[in-house]
Amino acid sequence: MRRVAVPPGPALAAVLSALALLAPREAPAAAAPPADLVRYRLLNEALAQAERPSAAWDPGQRDCAGFVRYLFRRATGSQAPLWLRRDGTRASFVKAEELLSSFEPLERDVSPERVETGDLLAYFDESRPPSDAFHLMVLLRPPGTAPGRLLAVYHNGATGPDAAVRKVWVDDLLSGPPEWRPVPGNPTFLGVFRWSGFASSSPKGAPR
């Protein structure tokens, strides 16, 4: 995991405001499989990639955003563009900051009773170059664990022999380096986000 410096507090508000303006409120273009099936596939694919990245995952797209794009493409089984650009058009490739336009802000804290597999932890450090300022982690509810125990899986953003998909328990993030704690008091933490496509693939009347 890359370490980041904590930016001034006002930067967070500016980023969240910009994301809110950029995020188009449009449903995914094609009908998605049921949300539970997508989450099941996503969990298994994420754990598999943490053991050994698949050759099907383009080596040129192996970073934190590329990990998210790859997981959702595999989990939905769709080759159609899943992501919304800032102008509202669809694309198969978007960078981390634009990728969040296809996710709804859920909360600024990690509540085990609300978080689902496939939700994202998002971080932003304005002191880093724009291409390296955002970092995304995918949250999982692994089977066989305590109900409130969550796992975060992410690509560490490195290249060459240091590149890897890492796993960390959210409990360890909460007690770890301050810049990676998913809590409202961490200025680098943008919050928990949920893919907007889950709403359209849930049974009618089911809670989100």
C-alpha positions as a printed Julia matrix, in Angstrom:
208×3 Matrix{Float64}:
   0.0     0.0     0.0
   1.32    3.44   -0.85
   1.63    5.88    2.01
   0.07    9.32    1.58
   0.46   12.62    3.39
  -2.64   14.09    5.04
  -3.92   17.09    3.02
  -5.57   20.12    4.64
  -9.17   19.58    5.7
 -10.76   22.03    3.19
  -9.42   19.95    0.31
 -11.78   17.11    1.24
 -14.86   19.3     1.01
 -13.75   20.57   -2.39
 -13.24   17.04   -3.71
 -16.6    15.8    -2.4
 -18.36   18.82   -3.91
 -16.7    18.2    -7.25
 -17.65   14.52   -7.2
 -21.25   15.39   -6.41
 -21.41   17.72   -9.4
 -19.73   15.23  -11.71
 -21.77   12.18  -10.83
 -24.6    11.71  -13.37
 -27.71   10.12  -11.93
 -28.17    7.63  -14.75
 -28.93    3.94  -14.44
 -26.54    1.48  -16.13
 -27.22    1.05  -19.83
 -27.89   -2.68  -19.78
 -29.75   -4.85  -17.31
 -27.31   -6.32  -14.8
 -27.49   -9.74  -13.13
 -29.12   -9.79   -9.66
 -27.1    -7.82   -7.13
 -26.51  -10.84   -4.9
 -25.05  -12.79   -7.83
 -22.79   -9.89   -8.82
 -21.52   -9.59   -5.25
 -20.92  -13.34   -4.99
 -18.91  -13.35   -8.21
 -17.05  -10.2    -7.24
 -16.02  -11.62   -3.86
 -14.67  -14.82   -5.39
 -12.88  -12.98   -8.18
 -11.27  -10.51   -5.77
  -9.95  -13.3    -3.55
  -8.68  -15.18   -6.6
  -6.81  -12.11   -7.87
  -5.21  -11.64   -4.45
  -3.79  -15.16   -4.76
  -2.72  -14.87   -8.39
  -3.66  -12.12  -10.88
  -5.35  -13.51  -13.97
  -3.8   -13.24  -17.41
  -7.2   -11.9   -18.53
  -6.53   -8.74  -16.53
  -4.68   -6.37  -18.86
  -1.2    -5.77  -17.34
  -1.41   -2.17  -18.57
  -4.45   -1.57  -16.35
  -3.14   -3.03  -13.11
  -3.66   -0.31  -10.56
  -6.35    0.36   -7.96
  -8.9     1.65  -10.48
  -8.05   -1.09  -12.96
  -8.7    -3.65  -10.22
 -12.2    -2.22   -9.66
 -12.97   -2.11  -13.38
 -11.78   -5.69  -13.87
 -13.76   -7.06  -10.91
 -17.04   -5.48  -11.97
 -16.62   -6.53  -15.58
 -16.03  -10.12  -14.49
 -18.79  -10.07  -11.87
 -21.45   -8.65  -14.21
 -20.32  -10.72  -17.17
 -20.84   -7.66  -19.33
 -18.58   -6.45  -22.12
 -20.68   -3.29  -22.51
 -19.28   -0.04  -21.12
 -20.13    0.06  -17.41
 -18.77    3.44  -16.42
 -20.0     7.0   -16.78
 -17.7     9.76  -17.91
 -18.08   13.27  -16.53
 -20.1    14.24  -19.61
 -22.58   11.41  -18.98
 -21.4     9.17  -21.83
 -20.39    5.57  -21.17
 -16.93    4.06  -21.3
 -15.1     0.83  -20.56
 -12.08    2.74  -19.25
 -12.11    5.64  -16.8
  -9.54    6.71  -14.23
 -10.09    6.52  -10.47
 -11.54   10.0    -9.99
 -13.97    9.57  -12.89
 -14.78    6.0   -11.86
 -16.39    7.35   -8.69
 -19.02    9.05  -10.9
 -20.58    5.58  -11.26
 -20.74    5.08   -7.48
 -23.06    6.68   -4.93
 -21.61    8.1    -1.68
 -22.86    5.83    1.1
 -21.32    7.18    4.32
 -18.22    8.77    5.81
 -17.74    5.94    8.28
 -17.65    2.17    7.86
 -20.81    0.72    9.41
 -20.69   -3.11    9.2
 -24.49   -3.28    9.18
 -24.67   -1.13    6.01
 -21.59   -2.06    4.02
 -21.9    -4.77    1.35
 -19.41   -6.68   -0.79
 -18.41   -4.48   -3.71
 -18.56   -1.18   -1.85
 -15.45    0.97   -2.14
 -13.22    2.81    0.27
 -11.96    5.94   -1.51
  -8.99    8.12   -0.58
  -7.62   11.35   -2.01
  -4.3    13.11   -1.37
  -4.01   16.44   -3.15
  -0.29   16.64   -2.39
   0.42   13.81   -4.84
   0.44   14.07   -8.66
  -3.1    13.89  -10.15
  -2.41   10.42  -11.59
  -1.57    9.12   -8.11
  -3.85   11.22   -5.87
  -6.77    8.76   -5.62
  -6.71    5.3    -4.09
  -9.55    2.75   -4.08
 -10.11   -0.41   -2.04
 -12.89   -2.96   -2.54
 -14.78   -4.16    0.53
 -15.73   -7.82    0.94
 -17.78   -9.86    3.4
 -15.91  -13.19    3.26
 -17.99  -16.27    4.15
 -17.23  -17.87    7.47
 -16.18  -14.66    9.2
 -17.94  -12.76   11.96
 -20.9   -10.71   10.61
 -19.22   -7.38   11.29
 -15.78   -8.33    9.95
 -14.89   -6.74    6.62
 -11.96   -7.31    4.29
 -10.46   -4.64    2.03
  -8.76   -5.81   -1.18
  -6.83   -3.49   -3.49
  -4.03   -3.2    -6.0
  -1.08   -1.42   -4.42
  -0.46    0.74   -7.5
   3.14   -0.39   -7.88
   4.65   -1.68  -11.1
   7.14   -4.44  -11.81
   7.99   -6.98   -9.1
   6.47   -4.8    -6.36
   2.99   -4.83   -7.95
   0.47   -6.89   -5.99
  -3.14   -7.26   -4.95
  -3.24   -6.89   -1.16
  -5.78   -7.89    1.5
  -6.25   -6.18    4.85
  -8.94   -6.44    7.51
 -10.8    -3.17    8.02
 -10.18   -3.59   11.76
  -6.46   -3.38   11.0
  -6.98   -0.27    8.86
  -8.82    1.37   11.75
  -5.88    0.77   14.08
  -3.16    1.31   11.48
  -1.47    4.39    9.99
  -3.72    7.46   10.36
  -3.71    8.24    6.63
  -5.42    4.93    5.85
  -8.02    4.89    8.61
 -11.55    4.89    7.09
 -12.97    7.4     9.56
 -14.47   10.9     9.15
 -11.53   12.42   11.03
  -9.07   11.3     8.34
  -8.82   14.11    5.76
  -7.58   11.7     3.05
 -10.65    9.45    3.38
 -13.49   10.37    1.01
 -15.93    7.77    2.35
 -17.67    4.54    1.37
 -19.17    4.36   -2.14
 -21.62    1.89   -3.75
 -21.95    1.07   -7.44
 -25.1     2.65   -8.84
 -25.75   -0.5   -10.87
 -26.62   -2.44   -7.73
 -29.82   -0.41   -7.39
 -31.04   -1.41  -10.86
 -30.14   -5.08  -10.38
 -31.89   -5.5    -7.01
 -35.39   -7.07   -6.88
 -38.15   -4.47   -6.9
 -38.83   -3.26   -3.39
 -35.66   -4.8    -1.93
 -33.59   -2.56    0.35
 -30.37   -1.2    -1.14
